[in-house]
Amino acid sequence: MSKEMNSVNISLHPMGGGPKIASELEPLCIFGTGDMGRSLGQRLLQTGYKVMYGSRRPLSCGPLPPGAQVMSYVDAAQLANVVFVCIHREHYDLIETLMSQLKGKVLVDVSNNPEKKMYPEANAVYLQKLLPDSHVVKAFNTLSAWGLQNGPADACRQVYVCGKSAEAKQAVAEVATKMGLTVLDRGSLSAAQELEDFPLQLFPEWRLPLQIAASLTAFFFFYVLIRDVVYAYVDEGKDISFRIMVSLANKVFPIVSLIMLALCYLPGVIAAFLQLYRGTKYRRFPDWLDRWMLCRKQLGLLALAFAFLHVLYTLIIPIRYYVRFRISDYTITQVKENQTAKFDTTLAWGSDAYLSIGILGFGFYVLLGITSLPSVSNALSWREFSFVQSKLGYLTLLLCTIHTLLYGRNMFLRPSSYKWYTPPAFLLSLVVPLVVLVLKLLLLLPCLDQRVTRIRRGWERTKCQEEKTLLT
């Protein structure tokens, strides 16, 4: 099949109603020769389109992609039916002077603003008001120049499209599809403000998880600092501030990791009991619970990051100066006193069990993190993904909880563990995980499990009671 047969031509309906797809390839026009305009033109040329640039200074606009032509705005606008507007809003007055040349044509607005709510209306809406006889489509603004240069293998593959004319959006979608991008239609031009605000957001889905992680880290760091370092200095006159860098950090990281892992599964348990209480699944959850459930993936990935830090800090323990000094000092003391420490089988079992359970828990932890990656989760069926994230997730939480319990063993029974009458930090870390596991165990009881399953399949308590009333 020839190149012409594979290409797409974007032309207009005779009555000026909108674009249509024809059988030949027509050139595309780009207004603006900045980074975005050049990257977009390069990508279009690689796709097989003919590209013409419109510029205020055609003879001194700098290097452009090989194969592209550059001319004035008027000449370029007359030779193409689809025009990509890659200029800032403050220069839209130049486009307004081309009203007659752009009449009935598709204008693809790719602009963004440096700040939110900088103008009372979206750039695309403003452009449509300036050129009411053109078909403005908001698209490509969520892609970066770097992402366009790196091709469809890059993660930035989605193109959001909105506009008044369905045919205009279809024309832009055809171009984007040929470029190897995925098109998502966001409706009318009123969605342009949302699309323009999208690139300005800074990790919107990560804000709550990051706040939780930072709060937990700060709380437990100062809690352990007071219990260990400050207590030793005030009560015993010892300066062990050097332990802040490794020992205290290696206490805080696993605590935060375990609590955040439990927080991933707590909202699901709360939601199940809420459905049991309401007797239906069709009532909306509270906003706080909805928001909590939507950020479970981010909570889990942050928990995995803290677990990784715990593993790395644990691995460097044997090479620490403090540990090497203690081992050599203990050995020399044993030699001087002619003593030999007896091997404690019970202590060996506890230590090995603690390490073994921790390794297994971390292994499942990593598996949960891997399956949350889009490239992996897309290869799994919904049942497989649910099995890993739910069944294996609770198993991971159980193993990590047992790991913490084995770490403490009988430590919570020692009065010396309650410095200044405060409980050890590892005891505090067990509260949320144990609550989650106990509630989940209750949901596994046949009487509750069957009721939850029926509710999630559409059964409603109110509807069932009405049917019984009608029968009687």
N, C-alpha and C positions, 0 to 999 in steps of 0.2 A: 504494500500500500504506500502511495507516495506521501511526501511530507504535506502537500496541500490537502490531502484527504484526511490527515490526522489533525490538522490545525483548526482553529476556531476563528470565525470572523464575527465581529460584533458590529452590527449596523442598526439603523433605526427604522421603526415602522413608518410607512409613508405619511401617516397622519401626525407624526411627531409624538405618539403616545408612549414610546419607550424603545429600548433596544431589543434586537432579536439576534439569534444565533444563525449565521450563514455558513457557507461551505468553504470560503476562502479566508485567508488570514489578512487582516487589515492592520496597519501600524497603530501603535499606542503612543500616547503623548504623556510626557512628564513635565510639569511645571516645577522648576527648582533644580539646581545642580549641587545641592549640599550632600552630606553624607547619606541621608535617607534616599534622596533622589538617585544618587549614583549606585547605591547598593540595589535598589529596586530595579533600575535599568539593567544592571548587570545580570540580575536574576531573570528578568524578562527576556533578555537576549539569549541566555543559555536555554531558555524554554523554547525559543524559536520565533519569538515575536520581533517585529521591526519596531525600533524605539526612536522617537524623536524628542529632543529636549527643547522646552521653551525657556528662554533666559532673557534678562534685561540687557546682558552684555554677551551676545553670542560669540564674539571674537576673543573674549578674555575671561571665560568662565572656568578655566582650569581643565585638567585632564578628565576625560569621560571614558566610559567603557568602550573598548574597540567595537566598531560596527554601528555605534549610535550616531545620529545626526543632531546638530544643534542649530537652532534658528530663533527668531524672535517669537514672542508669545502669540502674535497674530498669525504668523505663518504656520506655527505648530498646531494651533487650535483648529485651523481650517483643514488640516490633513488627517485628523484622527477623530473618531467618534467616542472614544473613552480617554479621559484626561485625568491623570493622577496629580492631585494638587499637593505638592511637597514643599509648601512654603508656610511661613508663620501667619497667624491671623492678622497681625498688624500690617501685612502687605496685601491683604485681600482687595484693597482699593485698586490694585493693578488688574485684578481679574474682573472687577466690576466694569472696567472700560471695554472688556471683550464680550459684553452681553450678546451682541448680535452674532459673533463668531461661535459662541458656546450654546446658542439656542438649541434645545432638544437633545443635547449631548449629555453623556454620563460624566459627572465629576466625582472622583473618588477622593474624599478628604482624608488624609492620613496624618493630620496635624495633632499635636498635643500641647498642653500648656504646662509651664513650669510649676504651677500651683493649682490646687483645687479652688473652685468658685472664684476664679480670677475675673470671669466675665459673667454677666447675668444669664447668658444662654450658651449652649454648646457651640463650638466652632462650626460644625456641620449645619446646624440650624441657622446660624448667622449667614453662612455662605448661601444657603437655600433662599434666604430672604433677599440677598443681594442679586441673585440670579434665579428668579422665580420660574423662568422658562427652561431651566436645565434640571437634570435629575441628579441630585446630590446623594451620594452613598457614603456612609462612614465605614471605613474598612482599613486594614493593615496598620492601624495606629498602635496596636498592641505588640507588633513585631519590632525588633530593634534592627538597626542597620547591620550590626554584627550577626544577628540571627539569619538575616536574609543572605548574607555572604556565605554562611556555612551550610546552606542547603537544607533539605528536608530531613537529613539525619539528625539535625539539632532538635532539642526538646521543644523549641518554639515553633510549633507547626500549626497552631490554631489561628484562624482568621475570623474575627467577629464582624458581622455585616448587619447594617441597619439602614433603612431608607424608605421613602414613600412609595416608590415604584417597584413593584415585584419584578418587572422585566429588567430594570436597572440592576437590582440586586442579583438577578440570575446571570447577567452579563459579567458582573464582577466575580461572581462565584465560579464561572467558567474559567476566567483567567487564573484565579487562585488555585483551582483544582489542577490546571495544567502545570502550575508551578510546584505541584506536589504538596500543597497545603490542605488542611482540613477546614471546611467552612461551617460556621455556626451562625444561623440567622437569628438575630435578636429582635426582629420586628421592625416597627416604624422608626422614623428619624428621632422620635422622642427618647429613644434609648441611647442616643449619641452622647449625652452627658455622662451616663454610666460608663460607656466605653472609654471616654476621654479621661475619666477619673481612675480607671482600672490600672494603667501603667504607673500612676502616682502612689499607689498603695504599697506600703512597706511591710511585707510578711503579714497580711491581715489575719490569716488563719493561725499564725504562730504567736500572736500577742498574748492571748490568755495562757497557753501552755508555758511560754517563756516567763510570764509573770509568776505563775505558780512555782516553776522551777527556781526562779531567783528568790522568791519568798521563803521556800522551804530550805534552800541552801543557806541563806542568811540566818534564818532562825536556828537551824541545827548547828551551824558553825559557831555562833556565839554561845549557844547552849553548851556544846562540848568544850569550847574555850574556857568558859567559866568553871565547869565541872572539873576539868583536867588541869589546865595551866594555872588559872587564877587560884583555884583551891590549893594546889600544891605549893604555890608561892606564899599564900596567906597562912594556911594551916600548918604546913610542914617546912616552910622556908626554903623550898627547892625552886630553882629556875630551870624549868623544862620547856621554855618557850621555843626551843629549836624543833620541838615536835609538831609545831603548827604546820610546817611546810608539807610533811608527809603523813605523819600519824593521824593528825586531826582531819586532814583532807580525806584520808582513806577510811575514816569513820563516817564522814558526812556523805560522800558519794554513794555508797551502797544504801544508806538510809533514804536518801532522796530518790534513788532509783526504785527501791521497793515500794515506796509510797506512791510514786507516780505510776508505776505499773498497776497498782491496786486501783488508782483513780481512773484508769482506762476501763475497768470492768464494773466499777461501782455504779455509774449511770445506767448501764444495762439492767442491773439488778433492781435499782430503784424504779426504772420504767416497768419492769415486769410486775412488781408489787403494786404500782399505780394502776396498771391495767387490771389486775385482780380486784383492786378496790372499786374501780369504776365499772368493771364488768363489760368493758368494750375496748376495742382498739381504735375506734373512730374519733375519739376526742383528742384534741391536740395536747401535747405535753407542754408544761410551762416553758417559757422562753429560756430560763436559766438552764433547764434540763436539755432543751434542744441545742443550745449553744455548747453545753458540756459534751453532748454526744457527738457533735460535729467535729470536735477537736481531739477525739480519742487517738487518732493516728499520730498527730503531732505529740501528744503526751507520751505515747509509746516509744516514738523515736528518740525523744529527749531522755526517757528512762533508759533506753538502750545505750545512749551516749554516756550517761553517768555510770552504767554498768561497765562499759569499756574502760572508763577512767579508773574504776575500782580494780579491774583486772591488771591494768598497767602499773598502778601504784603498788599492788600486791607483788608483782613480779620483781620490782626493784628493792624489795625489803632486804634480801640477803646481801646486797652490795652497799647498804647504808652504813655509814661510819658508826652510828650508835649501836646497830645490831652486831656488827663485827667486834666492836669493843666489848659488848656484853658477853658475847660467846667466848672470846679469848680470856676475859677476866674471870668468867665462871670456870673455865677449864683450868686456869692457873690456880684458882682457889681450891679446886678439887684435888689438884696435885699436891699443893702445899699441905693440905689437911689430910692427905692420904685417904680420901673418901671416893666412893663410886656410887653414882646415882643408879637406883634400881629401875629397870624397865617396867613401866606401868601399862599393862595391856588395856585396861579400861580407857586410859587417856589416849592410847594409840587408836583404839576403835573410834572414839569420839572425834579425834582430829581427822582421821581418814574419812569418816562419814561426812564430816563438815566440808572437807575439800571436794569429795566426790559429788555430793549433792549440789555444791556450788558450781562445779564444772558442768553438770547436767543441766542445771537451771540456766546457766549462761549460754549453753548450746541451743536450747529451745528459744532463749531470748533472741539470739542471732537469727534463728529460723523465722521468728515472727517479723523481725525487721526486714529480712530479705523478701518475704512474701508480700510485704506492704509496698514494695517498689512497683510502679506501674508496669514495667516490662515483664515482671514475674507474675503479678496478679492477673494481668490480661491473659496469661497462658493457662490460668486455672479456671475451672468451672466454679459456679457460685457455691456449690456444695463443698468442693475442695477448699476454697478460700475460707468459707465459714468454719470448716473443721479445724483448719490451722489456727485461725485467729480467735476462735471461741474455745474449742476443746483443748487444743494445745496451749492456748493462752492461759486458761485456768490451771493447767498442769504446770506451766512455767511459774505462775504466781504461787502455787502450792510448794514447788521445789525451792523457790527463793525464800519463802517463809520458813520452811524447815531448815534451810541453810542458816537463817538468822537465829532460829531457836537453838540449833546445835552450837552456834557461836556462843550464845549466852549460857546454855546448859543450866547449871545450878547457880550461875552468877547472881541471879535475881534474889537468891535466898541469903546472900551474904550482906550483913549490915554495912560493911565497908563500901558496898556498891552504891549506897544512897548518900552521896556526898552532899552535905548541906540539905539533907532530906529530899533530894531530888532523885527521881528514878533514872537509871541508865538510859542513854539515848536509844539503844537498840530496842528497849521495851516500848518506847514511844513509837518506833517505826513499825511495830507489829500491830498496832491498834487498827488501822485502816485495812490492812490485808486480812486480818482475822475476821473483821466484820464482813468483808466481801465474801470470804470463803464460807462463813457460817450462813449468811443469807442465801448464797448459791446452793448450799447443801439443803436448806429448807425448800428451795424451789425444785430440787430434784425429787422431793417426796412425791409419790404417785398422785396423791390427792391434789397437790398444787400444780404439778407438772402437767397433768391432763387438763386441768382448767386453763392454764396459760396457753397450751397448745390449741384448745378449742377457741379461745378468744382470738388468737392470732390467725385463725382460719376463718374468722368472720362471725363467730357466735357472739351474741349480745344478751346479757342478763335481762335487760328491760324488755327486749323483743320476745324472749322466751316466756317471761311472766305474762305478757299480753296474750300470747297464744294460749297459755294454760287457762287464762281468765275466759277467753272466748269459748274454749272447749267445755268449761264447766257451766 
